[in-house]
């Protein structure tokens, strides 16, 4: 299935279910099916994949903020339209090329993603949170990983990433009951990094994204890649890469020289990505 979104930010079609907007080095990605609680159908998955591919491929973009229009972030997959296909083992809701929004079946976006959630953040939506680097939740957010209550299993990696993120017991508490939980509980167990008053989640996420975008992009991407390597259990591979290639390569960049100079001169650095 080919992505249905255009290749460049700012070229959204009138019927787009995922909107993309360039905010300097930050790509704003908005789920845009508010009349259906932003439930993800096949078109939305393809368009979201296209947005994440744009983030990865465009050198002018350094970080993305993923959020939702309307009353909810997302109610999860649109099972009314997708369940018959999924029941036959048809996984064609994922486009043939491009980034996988859940980072389970193909490599995740190579640059950081910050999610800003509110209202319902259920099932596939919670899995989008798990595949992002930082999550800011509005105080009115309600979370749920409810596949067990539908007689099915999470397809986007929650059985892998939720225990990894919040610990085995906390994950099983919600994976095996299907119970909903609020933003404060999500913060307590480590699913989200900040809880802010309702309506302020997007601004806070954008603030964090711009702070990340102001850092040396090569260093940000190297840090993210190394952390993912360690998280996958490849500690020795990480150590070898840091000593053998990654560390020396970064120390030789102009951004590294700028970082040292700004420290000595007691000023904010200006990184150019080289």
Secondary structure as UniProt FT lines:
FT   TURN            9..10
FT   TURN            14..15
FT   STRAND          18..23
FT   TURN            24..25
FT   STRAND          26..31
FT   HELIX           34..36
FT   TURN            37..38
FT   HELIX           42..57
FT   TURN            59..60
FT   STRAND          63..68
FT   HELIX           79..87
FT   TURN            88..89
FT   TURN            92..93
FT   TURN            101..102
FT   STRAND          112..117
FT   STRAND          120..122
FT   HELIX           124..130
FT   STRAND          134..138
FT   TURN            139..140
FT   STRAND          142..144
FT   HELIX           147..150
FT   HELIX           158..166
FT   HELIX           168..175
FT   TURN            176..177
FT   STRAND          180..182
FT   HELIX           183..189
FT   STRAND          194..196
FT   TURN            198..199
FT   HELIX           201..213
FT   HELIX           217..231
FT   TURN            232..233
FT   HELIX           235..241
FT   HELIX           242..246
FT   HELIX           247..251
FT   HELIX           254..265
//
